[in-house]
Amino acid sequence: MSRTATGRAIVITCRDDVLRRSTHPFIVVAVTTRRMQQSHISEPESIAAWKIAAIWTIPALLSTVETVMFARLGGHPIATWRAFVGEAPQWFGWAALTPAIIGLGDRYPLRRPVRLPAIAVHAAASLGASLVLAFCDALVNAWVRPSPGSLLATARNWFLGGLPATTLVYFAIIVASYAWRSSARLRRREREAAELQTQLRDAQLGALRMQLQPHFLFNSLNAVMALVRDHDTKRALHALSLLSDVLRATVNAGNAHETTLASEIDFVTRYLGIEQVRFGDRLRVIVDVPADLNDAQVPVFILQPFVENSLKHGVLRERQGNEIVIRARRQAASLVLEVIDDGRGLASSSGAPAGVGIANARARVDRMYGADASVSVHDAPHGRGVAVEITLPLVRGSAQSQAAHAAPVELAL
């Protein structure tokens, strides 16, 4: 057995002699590492230089304003540019040192348990930063505000006078960098969690669709087989033509979880057409969908399980003709879909368990819309049959099918 690692995948294979000696099936495993690579790449490495400069410009400007104001109050006004040149070196010096300080903070972290070498490194780095800034301040002020003392004496005074403040600023940079990194990691993890949640939702919906599609396709094939057994070639060919349309719609749906209401109505009427070819006058279908709702977004194949349930527990149990009504209406900011039959109602089928399709539809609606959607199954308002009411958020899409009409239509095949 060998294991090969590439930039994108880890592949495990077996030698031929091992395969020949074994009677058990082998599986070739390919494990992708792209997710791990992306997570590593998304780890924040550094703060942009312009952000560091922008942050340190703020105290530089505040110090400049403070110097100008106190100079005027003391009777010795100073030009703004001269004050800025005198104050800016210490702050922009910190800006120049910030990347190095952050790097030391990462290399020698001050996190529990705090180690003595890390403390010693940062103490020495803090003193070094104070010395560099003191010399820069002394050098600039020797030009801006000359003094009788020597450059070294002025630098010493700057160093000793500013040591408490520079030490505090140094460790404040360390703490701020840790806080920024923690915040960036938290945001990244939240994004990854949201992506994983979306992937999980898509996987769950995909699994539900894979469960639903064979279910209604088998029912359609059974309807065609019944016609073949009856030697009704003409109607069997017609049903096969409709079944091909149903299969085409299933394939064209791809991985999409939503479609337009017009496309959904077109699909379900073709599915009902197969059953009507089989049962003829025993099945009467009315579709009542306003034209202005054709582009409303609905879950793919959402109506079919409830239509099938009406056929199974309503229409197909009555010798006389029965009716299935499919309606859509707008209710405030919601879209309400209804499937109503005039069969035997809930009382006659109370002992029958909920079918795979209905449980599937409920789960899909819950995962896609949560509390914003609902599925209600109750007795029909006219006292006979079952009424299904599906409430969804009204979201507009692009109309792709004109199978639904503004006025009620009867499906006649």
C-alpha positions as a Markdown table, in Angstrom:
| # | Residue | x | y | z |
|---|---|---|---|---|
| 1 | Met | 0.0 | 0.0 | 0.0 |
| 2 | Ser | 1.3 | 3.5 | -0.8 |
| 3 | Arg | 0.2 | 7.0 | 0.0 |
| 4 | Thr | 0.9 | 9.9 | -2.4 |
| 5 | Ala | 0.3 | 13.5 | -1.3 |
| 6 | Thr | -0.1 | 16.2 | -3.9 |
| 7 | Gly | -1.0 | 19.9 | -3.7 |
| 8 | Arg | -4.7 | 19.1 | -3.8 |
| 9 | Ala | -5.3 | 15.6 | -2.7 |
| 10 | Ile | -4.0 | 12.6 | -0.8 |
| 11 | Val | -4.5 | 9.3 | -2.8 |
| 12 | Ile | -4.2 | 5.9 | -1.2 |
| 13 | Thr | -3.5 | 3.0 | -3.6 |
| 14 | Cys | -2.6 | -0.7 | -3.2 |
| 15 | Arg | 0.0 | -2.9 | -5.1 |
| 16 | Asp | -1.2 | -5.3 | -7.7 |
| 17 | Asp | 0.2 | -8.4 | -5.7 |
| 18 | Val | -1.8 | -7.3 | -2.7 |
| 19 | Leu | -5.0 | -7.1 | -4.8 |
| 20 | Arg | -4.4 | -10.5 | -6.4 |
| 21 | Arg | -3.9 | -12.2 | -3.0 |
| 22 | Ser | -7.0 | -10.6 | -1.4 |
| 23 | Thr | -10.6 | -11.6 | -2.0 |
| 24 | His | -12.0 | -8.5 | -0.4 |
| 25 | Pro | -12.9 | -5.4 | -2.4 |
| 26 | Phe | -10.6 | -2.4 | -2.2 |
| 27 | Ile | -11.5 | 1.2 | -2.1 |
| 28 | Val | -9.4 | 4.0 | -3.5 |
| 29 | Val | -9.6 | 7.0 | -1.2 |
| 30 | Ala | -9.0 | 10.5 | -2.4 |
| 31 | Val | -9.1 | 13.1 | 0.4 |
| 32 | Thr | -9.0 | 16.7 | -0.7 |
| 33 | Thr | -6.9 | 19.2 | 1.2 |
| 34 | Arg | -8.1 | 22.3 | -0.6 |
| 35 | Arg | -10.2 | 23.4 | 2.4 |
| 36 | Met | -7.2 | 23.1 | 4.7 |
| 37 | Gln | -5.1 | 25.1 | 2.2 |
| 38 | Gln | -7.7 | 27.8 | 1.9 |
| 39 | Ser | -8.0 | 28.0 | 5.7 |
| 40 | His | -4.2 | 28.4 | 6.0 |
| 41 | Ile | -4.1 | 31.1 | 3.3 |
| 42 | Ser | -6.9 | 33.0 | 4.9 |
| 43 | Glu | -4.9 | 33.2 | 8.2 |
| 44 | Pro | -4.1 | 36.9 | 8.7 |
| 45 | Glu | -0.3 | 37.4 | 8.3 |
| 46 | Ser | 0.2 | 41.1 | 8.8 |
| 47 | Ile | -1.5 | 44.5 | 9.0 |
| 48 | Ala | -1.3 | 46.6 | 5.8 |
| 49 | Ala | 1.3 | 49.3 | 6.0 |
| 50 | Trp | -1.1 | 52.0 | 5.1 |
| 51 | Lys | -3.3 | 51.1 | 8.1 |
| 52 | Ile | -0.4 | 51.3 | 10.5 |
| 53 | Ala | 0.6 | 54.7 | 9.1 |
| 54 | Ala | -3.0 | 55.9 | 9.3 |
| 55 | Ile | -3.3 | 54.8 | 12.9 |
| 56 | Trp | -0.2 | 56.6 | 14.0 |
| 57 | Thr | -1.0 | 59.7 | 12.1 |
| 58 | Ile | -3.9 | 60.4 | 14.6 |
| 59 | Pro | -1.7 | 60.9 | 17.7 |
| 60 | Ala | 0.9 | 62.8 | 15.6 |
| 61 | Leu | -1.8 | 65.3 | 14.6 |
| 62 | Leu | -3.2 | 65.5 | 18.2 |
| 63 | Ser | 0.4 | 66.2 | 19.5 |
| 64 | Thr | 0.9 | 68.9 | 16.9 |
| 65 | Val | -2.3 | 70.6 | 17.9 |
| 66 | Glu | -1.4 | 70.4 | 21.6 |
| 67 | Thr | 2.1 | 71.9 | 20.9 |
| 68 | Val | 0.7 | 74.8 | 18.9 |
| 69 | Met | -1.9 | 75.6 | 21.5 |
| 70 | Phe | 0.5 | 75.5 | 24.5 |
| 71 | Ala | 3.1 | 77.6 | 22.5 |
| 72 | Arg | 0.5 | 80.3 | 21.9 |
| 73 | Leu | -0.7 | 80.2 | 25.5 |
| 74 | Gly | 2.9 | 80.6 | 26.7 |
| 75 | Gly | 3.5 | 83.6 | 24.5 |
| 76 | His | 5.9 | 81.8 | 22.1 |
| 77 | Pro | 3.8 | 80.9 | 19.1 |
| 78 | Ile | 5.2 | 78.3 | 16.7 |
| 79 | Ala | 4.4 | 77.5 | 13.1 |
| 80 | Thr | 2.1 | 74.5 | 12.7 |
| 81 | Trp | 4.5 | 72.8 | 10.3 |
| 82 | Arg | 7.4 | 73.2 | 12.7 |
| 83 | Ala | 5.3 | 71.8 | 15.5 |
| 84 | Phe | 4.3 | 68.8 | 13.3 |
| 85 | Val | 8.0 | 68.1 | 12.3 |
| 86 | Gly | 8.9 | 68.2 | 16.0 |
| 87 | Glu | 6.2 | 65.9 | 17.1 |
| 88 | Ala | 5.8 | 63.5 | 14.2 |
| 89 | Pro | 9.2 | 61.6 | 14.5 |
| 90 | Gln | 8.2 | 59.8 | 17.7 |
| 91 | Trp | 4.8 | 58.7 | 16.4 |
| 92 | Phe | 5.9 | 57.7 | 12.9 |
| 93 | Gly | 8.9 | 56.1 | 14.5 |
| 94 | Trp | 6.4 | 53.8 | 16.3 |
| 95 | Ala | 4.7 | 53.3 | 12.9 |
| 96 | Ala | 8.0 | 52.1 | 11.5 |
| 97 | Leu | 8.7 | 49.8 | 14.4 |
| 98 | Thr | 5.2 | 48.4 | 14.7 |
| 99 | Pro | 5.7 | 45.5 | 12.2 |
| 100 | Ala | 8.8 | 44.4 | 13.9 |
| 101 | Ile | 7.1 | 44.6 | 17.4 |
| 102 | Ile | 4.2 | 42.5 | 16.1 |
| 103 | Gly | 6.6 | 40.0 | 14.7 |
| 104 | Leu | 8.4 | 39.7 | 18.0 |
| 105 | Gly | 5.0 | 39.3 | 19.7 |
| 106 | Asp | 4.2 | 36.3 | 17.4 |
| 107 | Arg | 7.7 | 34.7 | 17.8 |
| 108 | Tyr | 7.8 | 35.2 | 21.6 |
| 109 | Pro | 4.2 | 35.2 | 22.7 |
| 110 | Leu | 3.2 | 36.7 | 26.0 |
| 111 | Arg | 0.5 | 34.2 | 26.7 |
| 112 | Arg | -0.1 | 31.8 | 29.5 |
| 113 | Pro | 2.1 | 30.3 | 30.6 |
| 114 | Val | 4.4 | 33.3 | 30.2 |
| 115 | Arg | 8.0 | 32.2 | 29.8 |
| 116 | Leu | 11.0 | 34.2 | 31.2 |
| 117 | Pro | 12.9 | 34.3 | 27.8 |
| 118 | Ala | 9.9 | 35.9 | 26.2 |
| 119 | Ile | 9.7 | 38.6 | 28.9 |
| 120 | Ala | 13.5 | 39.2 | 28.6 |
| 121 | Val | 13.2 | 39.6 | 24.8 |
| 122 | His | 10.4 | 42.1 | 25.0 |
| 123 | Ala | 12.0 | 44.1 | 27.8 |
| 124 | Ala | 15.2 | 44.4 | 25.7 |
| 125 | Ala | 13.2 | 45.3 | 22.6 |
| 126 | Ser | 11.3 | 47.9 | 24.5 |
| 127 | Leu | 14.5 | 49.6 | 25.7 |
| 128 | Gly | 15.9 | 49.4 | 22.2 |
| 129 | Ala | 12.8 | 51.0 | 20.7 |
| 130 | Ser | 13.0 | 53.8 | 23.3 |
| 131 | Leu | 16.7 | 54.4 | 22.4 |
| 132 | Val | 16.0 | 54.6 | 18.7 |
| 133 | Leu | 13.0 | 57.0 | 19.2 |
| 134 | Ala | 15.0 | 59.2 | 21.6 |
| 135 | Phe | 17.8 | 59.6 | 19.2 |
| 136 | Cys | 15.4 | 60.4 | 16.3 |
| 137 | Asp | 13.6 | 62.9 | 18.4 |
| 138 | Ala | 16.9 | 64.6 | 19.5 |
| 139 | Leu | 18.1 | 64.7 | 15.9 |
| 140 | Val | 15.0 | 66.3 | 14.5 |
| 141 | Asn | 14.6 | 68.8 | 17.4 |
| 142 | Ala | 18.2 | 69.8 | 17.0 |
| 143 | Trp | 17.1 | 71.2 | 13.6 |
| 144 | Val | 13.6 | 72.4 | 14.5 |
| 145 | Arg | 14.2 | 73.7 | 18.0 |
| 146 | Pro | 18.0 | 74.1 | 18.5 |
| 147 | Ser | 19.3 | 73.9 | 22.1 |
| 148 | Pro | 22.7 | 74.6 | 23.6 |
| 149 | Gly | 23.2 | 71.0 | 24.8 |
| 150 | Ser | 24.9 | 68.2 | 22.8 |
| 151 | Leu | 23.0 | 65.7 | 20.7 |
| 152 | Leu | 23.9 | 62.8 | 23.0 |
| 153 | Ala | 22.8 | 64.8 | 26.1 |
| 154 | Thr | 19.5 | 65.7 | 24.4 |
| 155 | Ala | 19.0 | 62.1 | 23.3 |
| 156 | Arg | 19.6 | 60.9 | 26.9 |
| 157 | Asn | 17.1 | 63.4 | 28.3 |
| 158 | Trp | 14.5 | 62.2 | 25.7 |
| 159 | Phe | 15.2 | 58.5 | 26.6 |
| 160 | Leu | 15.0 | 58.9 | 30.4 |
| 161 | Gly | 12.0 | 61.3 | 30.2 |
| 162 | Gly | 10.0 | 59.2 | 27.8 |
| 163 | Leu | 11.0 | 55.7 | 29.1 |
| 164 | Pro | 7.7 | 55.0 | 31.0 |
| 165 | Ala | 5.6 | 56.2 | 28.1 |
| 166 | Thr | 7.6 | 54.3 | 25.5 |
| 167 | Thr | 7.5 | 51.1 | 27.6 |
| 168 | Leu | 3.7 | 51.4 | 27.9 |
| 169 | Val | 3.3 | 52.1 | 24.2 |
| 170 | Tyr | 5.5 | 49.1 | 23.3 |
| 171 | Phe | 3.4 | 46.6 | 25.3 |
| 172 | Ala | 0.2 | 48.3 | 24.2 |
| 173 | Ile | 1.2 | 47.5 | 20.6 |
| 174 | Ile | 1.7 | 43.8 | 21.6 |
| 175 | Val | -1.7 | 43.7 | 23.3 |
| 176 | Ala | -3.4 | 45.4 | 20.4 |
| 177 | Ser | -1.9 | 43.0 | 17.8 |
| 178 | Tyr | -3.1 | 40.0 | 19.9 |
| 179 | Ala | -6.6 | 41.5 | 20.0 |
| 180 | Trp | -6.6 | 42.2 | 16.3 |
| 181 | Arg | -5.4 | 38.7 | 15.5 |
| 182 | Ser | -8.0 | 37.2 | 17.7 |
| 183 | Ser | -10.7 | 39.3 | 16.2 |
| 184 | Ala | -9.5 | 38.4 | 12.7 |
| 185 | Arg | -9.5 | 34.7 | 13.6 |
| 186 | Leu | -13.0 | 34.9 | 15.1 |
| 187 | Arg | -14.3 | 36.6 | 11.9 |
| 188 | Arg | -12.6 | 34.0 | 9.7 |
| 189 | Arg | -14.1 | 31.1 | 11.8 |
| 190 | Glu | -17.5 | 32.7 | 11.6 |
| 191 | Arg | -17.2 | 32.9 | 7.8 |
| 192 | Glu | -16.1 | 29.3 | 7.7 |
| 193 | Ala | -18.9 | 28.3 | 10.0 |
| 194 | Ala | -21.4 | 30.1 | 7.8 |
| 195 | Glu | -19.9 | 28.4 | 4.7 |
| 196 | Leu | -20.1 | 25.0 | 6.4 |
| 197 | Gln | -23.7 | 25.7 | 7.4 |
| 198 | Thr | -24.6 | 26.6 | 3.8 |
| 199 | Gln | -22.8 | 23.5 | 2.5 |
| 200 | Leu | -24.6 | 21.3 | 5.1 |
| 201 | Arg | -27.9 | 22.9 | 4.1 |
| 202 | Asp | -27.2 | 22.2 | 0.4 |
| 203 | Ala | -26.2 | 18.7 | 1.2 |
| 204 | Gln | -29.3 | 18.0 | 3.2 |
| 205 | Leu | -31.5 | 19.5 | 0.5 |
| 206 | Gly | -29.7 | 17.5 | -2.1 |
| 207 | Ala | -30.2 | 14.3 | -0.2 |
| 208 | Leu | -33.9 | 15.1 | 0.2 |
| 209 | Arg | -34.2 | 15.7 | -3.5 |
| 210 | Met | -32.4 | 12.5 | -4.3 |
| 211 | Gln | -34.9 | 10.7 | -2.1 |
| 212 | Leu | -37.9 | 12.4 | -3.7 |
| 213 | Gln | -37.0 | 12.0 | -7.4 |
| 214 | Pro | -36.9 | 8.2 | -7.6 |
| 215 | His | -40.1 | 8.2 | -5.5 |
| 216 | Phe | -42.3 | 10.0 | -8.0 |
| 217 | Leu | -40.5 | 8.6 | -11.1 |
| 218 | Phe | -41.3 | 5.1 | -9.9 |
| 219 | Asn | -45.0 | 6.1 | -9.6 |
| 220 | Ser | -45.0 | 7.5 | -13.1 |
| 221 | Leu | -43.4 | 4.3 | -14.4 |
| 222 | Asn | -46.0 | 2.3 | -12.6 |
| 223 | Ala | -48.7 | 4.3 | -14.4 |
| 224 | Val | -47.1 | 3.6 | -17.8 |
| 225 | Met | -46.7 | -0.1 | -17.0 |
| 226 | Ala | -50.5 | -0.3 | -16.1 |
| 227 | Leu | -51.3 | 1.0 | -19.6 |
| 228 | Val | -48.9 | -1.5 | -21.2 |
| 229 | Arg | -50.5 | -4.3 | -19.3 |
| 230 | Asp | -53.9 | -3.2 | -20.6 |
| 231 | His | -52.5 | -3.3 | -24.2 |
| 232 | Asp | -53.4 | 0.4 | -24.6 |
| 233 | Thr | -50.5 | 1.3 | -26.9 |
| 234 | Lys | -51.7 | 4.7 | -27.9 |
| 235 | Arg | -52.2 | 6.0 | -24.4 |
| 236 | Ala | -49.0 | 4.3 | -23.2 |
| 237 | Leu | -47.0 | 6.1 | -25.9 |
| 238 | His | -48.7 | 9.4 | -24.9 |
| 239 | Ala | -47.8 | 8.7 | -21.2 |
| 240 | Leu | -44.2 | 7.9 | -22.2 |
| 241 | Ser | -44.0 | 11.2 | -24.0 |
| 242 | Leu | -45.2 | 13.0 | -20.9 |
| 243 | Leu | -42.8 | 11.0 | -18.7 |
| 244 | Ser | -39.9 | 12.1 | -21.0 |
| 245 | Asp | -40.9 | 15.7 | -20.3 |
| 246 | Val | -41.0 | 15.0 | -16.6 |
| 247 | Leu | -37.5 | 13.4 | -16.7 |
| 248 | Arg | -36.2 | 16.3 | -18.8 |
| 249 | Ala | -37.5 | 18.8 | -16.2 |
| 250 | Thr | -35.8 | 16.7 | -13.4 |
| 251 | Val | -32.5 | 16.8 | -15.2 |
| 252 | Asn | -32.7 | 20.4 | -16.1 |
| 253 | Ala | -33.3 | 21.4 | -12.5 |
| 254 | Gly | -29.7 | 20.4 | -11.8 |
| 255 | Asn | -28.6 | 21.3 | -8.3 |
| 256 | Ala | -31.0 | 24.2 | -7.9 |
| 257 | His | -33.2 | 24.2 | -4.9 |
| 258 | Glu | -35.7 | 26.8 | -6.2 |
| 259 | Thr | -37.5 | 27.4 | -9.4 |
| 260 | Thr | -40.2 | 29.8 | -10.6 |
| 261 | Leu | -43.8 | 29.0 | -9.8 |
| 262 | Ala | -44.6 | 28.8 | -13.6 |
| 263 | Ser | -42.0 | 26.1 | -14.0 |
| 264 | Glu | -43.3 | 24.2 | -11.0 |
| 265 | Ile | -46.8 | 24.3 | -12.3 |
| 266 | Asp | -45.7 | 23.2 | -15.7 |
| 267 | Phe | -43.9 | 20.2 | -14.1 |
| 268 | Val | -46.8 | 19.1 | -11.9 |
| 269 | Thr | -49.3 | 19.4 | -14.7 |
| 270 | Arg | -47.2 | 17.1 | -16.9 |
| 271 | Tyr | -46.9 | 14.7 | -14.0 |
| 272 | Leu | -50.7 | 14.8 | -13.5 |
| 273 | Gly | -51.1 | 14.3 | -17.3 |
| 274 | Ile | -49.5 | 10.9 | -17.0 |
| 275 | Glu | -52.1 | 9.9 | -14.3 |
| 276 | Gln | -54.9 | 11.4 | -16.4 |
| 277 | Val | -53.9 | 9.3 | -19.4 |
| 278 | Arg | -54.3 | 6.3 | -17.2 |
| 279 | Phe | -57.5 | 7.2 | -15.3 |
| 280 | Gly | -59.2 | 9.4 | -17.9 |
| 281 | Asp | -62.4 | 11.1 | -16.7 |
| 282 | Arg | -61.9 | 10.0 | -13.2 |
| 283 | Leu | -59.3 | 12.7 | -12.8 |
| 284 | Arg | -60.1 | 16.4 | -13.3 |
| 285 | Val | -57.4 | 19.0 | -12.6 |
| 286 | Ile | -57.9 | 22.8 | -12.2 |
| 287 | Val | -54.9 | 25.1 | -12.1 |
| 288 | Asp | -55.6 | 28.6 | -10.8 |
| 289 | Val | -52.4 | 30.7 | -10.7 |
| 290 | Pro | -52.5 | 34.5 | -11.3 |
| 291 | Ala | -50.1 | 35.5 | -14.1 |
| 292 | Asp | -48.3 | 38.1 | -11.8 |
| 293 | Leu | -47.1 | 35.2 | -9.6 |
| 294 | Asn | -45.5 | 33.2 | -12.4 |
| 295 | Asp | -42.0 | 34.5 | -11.4 |
| 296 | Ala | -42.4 | 33.8 | -7.7 |
| 297 | Gln | -39.6 | 31.5 | -6.4 |
| 298 | Val | -40.7 | 28.1 | -4.9 |
| 299 | Pro | -38.8 | 25.0 | -3.9 |
| 300 | Val | -38.3 | 22.6 | -6.7 |
| 301 | Phe | -40.9 | 19.7 | -6.8 |
| 302 | Ile | -42.7 | 21.1 | -3.8 |
| 303 | Leu | -46.2 | 20.5 | -5.1 |
| 304 | Gln | -45.8 | 16.9 | -6.5 |
| 305 | Pro | -45.8 | 15.0 | -3.1 |
| 306 | Phe | -49.1 | 16.7 | -2.1 |
| 307 | Val | -50.6 | 16.0 | -5.6 |
| 308 | Glu | -49.6 | 12.4 | -5.3 |
| 309 | Asn | -51.1 | 12.2 | -1.9 |
| 310 | Ser | -54.4 | 13.5 | -3.3 |
| 311 | Leu | -54.3 | 10.8 | -6.0 |
| 312 | Lys | -53.5 | 8.0 | -3.6 |
| 313 | His | -55.9 | 8.8 | -0.8 |
| 314 | Gly | -58.6 | 10.7 | -2.7 |
| 315 | Val | -59.1 | 10.5 | -6.4 |
| 316 | Leu | -57.9 | 6.9 | -6.9 |
| 317 | Arg | -60.3 | 5.6 | -4.2 |
| 318 | Glu | -63.5 | 6.9 | -5.8 |
| 319 | Arg | -65.2 | 5.4 | -8.7 |
| 320 | Gln | -66.9 | 8.6 | -9.7 |
| 321 | Gly | -64.9 | 11.5 | -11.0 |
| 322 | Asn | -62.8 | 13.6 | -8.6 |
| 323 | Glu | -61.1 | 16.9 | -8.8 |
| 324 | Ile | -57.7 | 18.3 | -7.8 |
| 325 | Val | -57.4 | 22.1 | -7.6 |
| 326 | Ile | -54.0 | 23.8 | -7.5 |
| 327 | Arg | -54.1 | 27.4 | -6.5 |
| 328 | Ala | -51.6 | 30.2 | -5.8 |
| 329 | Arg | -52.3 | 33.6 | -4.2 |
| 330 | Arg | -50.5 | 36.4 | -2.6 |
| 331 | Gln | -51.0 | 37.1 | 1.1 |
| 332 | Ala | -49.2 | 40.3 | 2.2 |
| 333 | Ala | -45.5 | 39.4 | 1.8 |
| 334 | Ser | -46.1 | 35.7 | 1.5 |
| 335 | Leu | -47.0 | 33.3 | -1.3 |
| 336 | Val | -49.7 | 30.8 | -0.5 |
| 337 | Leu | -49.9 | 27.5 | -2.5 |
| 338 | Glu | -52.9 | 25.3 | -2.2 |
| 339 | Val | -53.6 | 21.7 | -3.3 |
| 340 | Ile | -57.2 | 20.7 | -2.7 |
| 341 | Asp | -59.0 | 17.5 | -3.5 |
| 342 | Asp | -62.6 | 16.3 | -3.0 |
| 343 | Gly | -61.7 | 12.8 | -1.9 |
| 344 | Arg | -62.4 | 11.0 | 1.3 |
| 345 | Gly | -60.6 | 13.4 | 3.6 |
| 346 | Leu | -58.3 | 13.0 | 6.6 |
| 347 | Ala | -60.7 | 10.8 | 8.6 |
| 348 | Ser | -60.6 | 8.0 | 6.2 |
| 349 | Ser | -56.8 | 8.0 | 6.0 |
| 350 | Ser | -56.0 | 8.7 | 9.6 |
| 351 | Gly | -54.3 | 5.4 | 10.0 |
| 352 | Ala | -52.1 | 5.8 | 7.0 |
| 353 | Pro | -48.6 | 7.1 | 7.8 |
| 354 | Ala | -47.3 | 10.2 | 6.2 |
| 355 | Gly | -45.6 | 9.4 | 2.9 |
| 356 | Val | -42.0 | 9.9 | 2.1 |
| 357 | Gly | -42.8 | 12.7 | -0.2 |
| 358 | Ile | -44.8 | 14.8 | 2.3 |
| 359 | Ala | -42.3 | 14.3 | 5.1 |
| 360 | Asn | -39.6 | 15.2 | 2.6 |
| 361 | Ala | -41.5 | 18.4 | 1.5 |
| 362 | Arg | -41.9 | 19.5 | 5.1 |
| 363 | Ala | -38.2 | 19.0 | 5.9 |
| 364 | Arg | -37.2 | 20.9 | 2.8 |
| 365 | Val | -39.4 | 23.9 | 3.5 |
| 366 | Asp | -38.2 | 24.0 | 7.1 |
| 367 | Arg | -34.5 | 23.9 | 6.1 |
| 368 | Met | -34.9 | 26.5 | 3.3 |
| 369 | Tyr | -37.1 | 29.1 | 5.1 |
| 370 | Gly | -37.3 | 28.2 | 8.8 |
| 371 | Ala | -40.0 | 30.0 | 10.6 |
| 372 | Asp | -40.8 | 32.1 | 7.6 |
| 373 | Ala | -42.7 | 29.2 | 5.9 |
| 374 | Ser | -45.2 | 26.6 | 7.0 |
| 375 | Val | -47.0 | 23.6 | 5.6 |
| 376 | Ser | -50.6 | 22.9 | 6.8 |
| 377 | Val | -52.7 | 19.8 | 6.0 |
| 378 | His | -56.4 | 19.9 | 7.0 |
| 379 | Asp | -59.9 | 19.0 | 5.9 |
| 380 | Ala | -61.1 | 20.8 | 2.8 |
| 381 | Pro | -63.3 | 23.8 | 3.5 |
| 382 | His | -66.3 | 22.3 | 1.6 |
| 383 | Gly | -66.5 | 19.4 | 4.0 |
| 384 | Arg | -65.0 | 16.7 | 1.8 |
| 385 | Gly | -61.4 | 16.0 | 0.8 |
| 386 | Val | -58.1 | 17.4 | 2.0 |
| 387 | Ala | -56.6 | 20.9 | 1.7 |
| 388 | Val | -52.9 | 21.5 | 1.8 |
| 389 | Glu | -51.6 | 25.1 | 2.3 |
| 390 | Ile | -48.0 | 25.9 | 1.8 |
| 391 | Thr | -46.9 | 29.4 | 2.9 |
| 392 | Leu | -43.6 | 30.7 | 1.6 |
| 393 | Pro | -41.8 | 34.1 | 1.5 |
| 394 | Leu | -42.7 | 35.9 | -1.7 |
| 395 | Val | -39.5 | 36.3 | -3.6 |
| 396 | Arg | -39.5 | 37.2 | -7.3 |
| 397 | Gly | -37.4 | 35.5 | -9.9 |
| 398 | Ser | -37.4 | 35.3 | -13.7 |
| 399 | Ala | -40.4 | 33.7 | -15.4 |
| 400 | Gln | -39.2 | 30.8 | -17.5 |
| 401 | Ser | -42.5 | 29.0 | -18.3 |
| 402 | Gln | -45.9 | 30.1 | -19.4 |
| 403 | Ala | -47.7 | 26.9 | -18.4 |
| 404 | Ala | -49.7 | 28.6 | -15.7 |
| 405 | His | -52.5 | 31.0 | -16.7 |
| 406 | Ala | -54.3 | 33.9 | -15.0 |
| 407 | Ala | -57.7 | 32.2 | -15.3 |
| 408 | Pro | -58.5 | 28.7 | -14.0 |
| 409 | Val | -57.8 | 26.1 | -16.7 |
| 410 | Glu | -58.7 | 22.4 | -16.9 |
| 411 | Leu | -56.1 | 19.9 | -17.9 |
| 412 | Ala | -57.6 | 17.9 | -20.8 |
| 413 | Leu | -55.5 | 15.2 | -22.5 |
